[in-house]
Amino acid sequence: MKQSDTEELCRCGKESETIQHISAACEQLAATEYVKRHYGLAKIIHQKLAEAAELIEDKSPYYKYTTANVLENENFQPYWNRSILTDKTTPFNRPDIIFMNNKTKNTFLMDIAVPNTHNLAKTITDQQNKYQELANEICAMWKQKAAQMIPIVISSTGVIP
């Protein structure tokens, strides 16, 4: 992204143009490129869950897959990027994927993040804390045995905790 060899700052003008900054910290890239990367990863996970639950038959390549907001059969219900209305107002009510197992009465809340490598542990803790209240509300409202938050965190350089 450098405009010339003599410049040390990124185009955003706030940080040095380093791999860490370009891959996960540049404000100019956050609104477009980081969002594309985030949803690309979320779509792959959604597709694999839908295939495993036998909710889709089309085995299209991940880059051609189009998510459906709601899929369901008698055993499973995955929700894609939907706000959950609860009896009690919860500040965070829109995880990337919600996967309900109707047989076992278990719900899994999945939120995807792609932070810098040095932020992995903090990101996982933040995600778990952020959605705990929603998990409690889902158990009560939907009569689930358990609702579990599953943070899916892969660093921008591919490190997996």
C-alpha positions in Angstrom: 0.0 0.0 0.0 3.0 2.4 0.3 2.8 5.3 -2.1 6.6 5.6 -2.3 9.6 3.9 -0.8 10.4 6.8 1.5 7.0 6.7 3.4 6.9 4.7 6.6 3.2 5.3 7.3 0.3 3.4 6.0 -2.2 5.3 3.8 -4.4 5.7 6.9 -1.6 7.9 8.2 -1.8 6.5 11.8 0.6 3.5 11.9 3.7 2.1 10.2 2.9 -0.1 7.3 3.6 -3.4 8.9 2.2 -6.8 8.2 0.3 -6.7 11.5 -1.2 -3.3 10.7 -2.2 -4.1 7.1 -3.6 -7.6 7.9 -5.8 -6.6 10.9 -5.5 -3.0 12.2 -5.8 -0.5 9.4 -9.0 1.6 9.7 -9.2 2.1 6.0 -9.4 -1.6 5.3 -11.7 -2.4 8.2 -14.9 -1.4 6.5 -14.3 -3.4 3.3 -11.5 -6.0 3.2 -11.7 -7.2 6.8 -15.5 -7.6 6.5 -15.2 -9.6 3.3 -12.6 -11.9 5.0 -14.8 -12.3 8.1 -17.9 -13.2 6.1 -15.9 -15.5 3.8 -14.8 -17.5 6.8 -18.3 -17.5 8.4 -19.8 -18.7 5.1 -17.4 -21.7 5.0 -18.3 -22.7 8.6 -22.1 -22.3 7.8 -21.8 -24.4 4.7 -20.0 -27.2 6.5 -22.5 -27.2 9.3 -25.4 -27.3 6.9 -23.8 -30.2 5.0 -23.1 -32.2 8.2 -26.7 -31.6 9.3 -28.0 -32.7 5.8 -29.7 -29.4 5.3 -28.2 -28.8 1.9 -27.4 -31.2 -0.9 -25.6 -28.9 -3.3 -21.8 -29.4 -2.6 -20.8 -26.2 -4.4 -17.3 -24.7 -3.8 -17.2 -22.5 -0.7 -16.6 -19.4 -2.8 -19.9 -20.0 -4.7 -21.9 -20.9 -1.6 -24.8 -18.5 -0.7 -26.0 -18.6 2.8 -29.7 -18.9 3.8 -30.8 -16.9 6.8 -32.7 -19.9 8.1 -32.4 -23.6 7.2 -34.1 -26.4 9.2 -35.1 -30.0 9.3 -36.6 -32.0 12.2 -33.2 -32.2 13.9 -31.3 -29.0 13.3 -31.8 -25.3 12.8 -28.8 -23.1 11.8 -29.4 -19.3 11.8 -27.1 -17.0 9.8 -26.4 -13.5 11.0 -29.8 -12.9 12.7 -30.7 -10.8 15.7 -32.4 -12.8 18.4 -35.3 -11.1 20.2 -35.3 -11.9 23.9 -37.6 -11.2 26.7 -34.9 -9.3 28.5 -32.9 -6.8 26.5 -29.4 -8.1 25.8 -26.7 -5.8 24.5 -25.2 -8.5 22.2 -27.9 -10.5 20.4 -26.5 -11.2 16.9 -23.8 -13.9 16.7 -22.6 -14.9 13.3 -24.2 -18.4 13.5 -26.6 -20.0 15.8 -26.9 -23.8 15.5 -29.7 -25.5 17.3 -29.9 -29.3 17.8 -33.5 -30.0 18.4 -33.0 -33.6 19.5 -30.5 -32.8 22.3 -31.9 -29.4 23.0 -28.5 -27.8 22.8 -27.8 -24.5 21.1 -24.4 -23.3 19.9 -23.7 -19.6 19.4 -20.7 -19.0 17.1 -19.0 -15.7 16.5 -16.1 -15.5 14.1 -13.2 -13.1 14.6 -9.9 -12.6 12.7 -7.7 -10.4 15.0 -4.0 -9.8 15.1 -2.0 -12.7 16.6 -1.3 -10.9 19.8 -5.0 -10.3 20.5 -6.1 -14.0 20.2 -6.6 -14.7 24.0 -8.4 -11.4 24.6 -10.7 -11.9 21.6 -11.7 -15.3 22.8 -12.5 -14.0 26.3 -14.3 -11.0 25.0 -16.5 -13.2 22.8 -17.4 -15.6 25.5 -18.3 -12.8 27.9 -20.2 -10.8 25.3 -22.7 -13.6 24.5 -23.1 -15.2 27.9 -26.3 -13.2 28.6 -27.8 -14.2 25.3 -27.0 -17.9 26.0 -28.8 -17.7 29.3 -31.9 -16.0 27.6 -31.9 -18.7 24.8 -32.0 -21.5 27.4 -34.9 -19.9 29.1 -36.9 -18.8 26.1 -36.4 -21.8 23.8 -36.3 -24.4 26.6 -32.8 -25.6 25.8 -30.7 -27.8 28.1 -27.7 -25.7 27.2 -26.6 -22.8 25.1 -22.9 -22.6 24.6 -20.7 -19.9 23.1 -18.1 -21.1 20.6 -15.7 -18.4 19.7 -14.1 -19.1 16.3 -10.9 -17.1 16.3 -8.2 -17.4 13.6 -5.5 -14.7 13.5 -5.0 -12.6 10.4 -1.8 -14.5 9.8 -3.5 -18.0 10.2 -2.6 -18.7 13.9 -5.2 -20.9 15.6 -5.3 -20.9 19.4 
